[in-house]
Amino acid sequence: VEAVIDKDLGAALLAIAVGADRLVIATDVDNAVVGYGGPQARPIGGIAASELRTFEARGEFASGSMGPKVDAICRFVESAHRPGVICNISDIVSGVRGTSGTRVVPDHHSPN
């Protein structure tokens, strides 16, 4: 049987199962971006999970790249009620600290 494992979703499910305090998804870009590739492109810093889901529903994130990361981080935040971060692997220490990347919080917390 051939199968593809979504590493981002796998990480989110594992983090939920073990009760992680935070999920950090490291990638090769600094942030998730709204309007990626266009003249109005803007990186997302702090954001509530529901707002990030709204951008996702609008098709802002490509299914083969940022889309799975956004879905996974939102699943973790929504289920665990803990923060999550998508950040550049070169900034992983500040990502873990919550000072870089796209910082996603449960809806009842301020994203900044």
C-alpha positions, -999 to 999 in steps of 0.1 A, spaced: 0 0 0 14 33 -10 6 63 12 17 98 19 21 110 55 13 146 62 41 155 85 25 187 97 -8 170 106 12 142 122 31 167 143 -2 184 154 -18 151 163 12 140 183 15 173 201 -22 171 210 -18 135 222 11 142 245 -3 175 258 24 198 244 25 234 256 32 247 221 35 234 186 62 249 164 62 241 127 96 250 112 97 257 74 119 277 49 99 310 51 95 335 80 57 336 81 25 326 65 15 353 41 -18 367 30 -18 376 -7 13 357 -13 30 366 -46 8 397 -51 14 434 -47 -6 434 -14 12 405 2 16 408 39 32 384 65 10 373 93 24 379 128 1 373 157 -34 360 148 -63 341 164 -70 306 151 -104 315 138 -91 345 118 -64 322 103 -91 297 94 -110 325 76 -79 332 54 -76 295 48 -112 292 37 -106 320 12 -78 299 -4 -49 321 8 -26 292 14 -14 267 -13 -24 231 -7 10 218 -14 30 242 8 16 265 34 -19 251 34 -11 219 54 10 239 79 -19 263 85 -44 235 89 -21 216 113 -13 246 135 -50 256 137 -60 220 146 -35 220 174 -45 255 187 -82 247 185 -79 213 202 -52 220 228 -61 256 235 -24 264 234 -4 286 211 13 275 179 39 290 156 49 286 120 84 300 116 116 298 96 139 270 108 167 295 111 146 314 137 134 284 156 147 296 190 127 329 187 98 309 172 97 287 203 98 319 224 69 332 204 88 363 191 90 354 154 69 337 128 32 334 125 20 331 161 -14 315 164 -34 317 196 -68 303 208 -96 327 201 -99 338 238 -63 351 238 -48 383 223 -26 374 194 0 400 203 
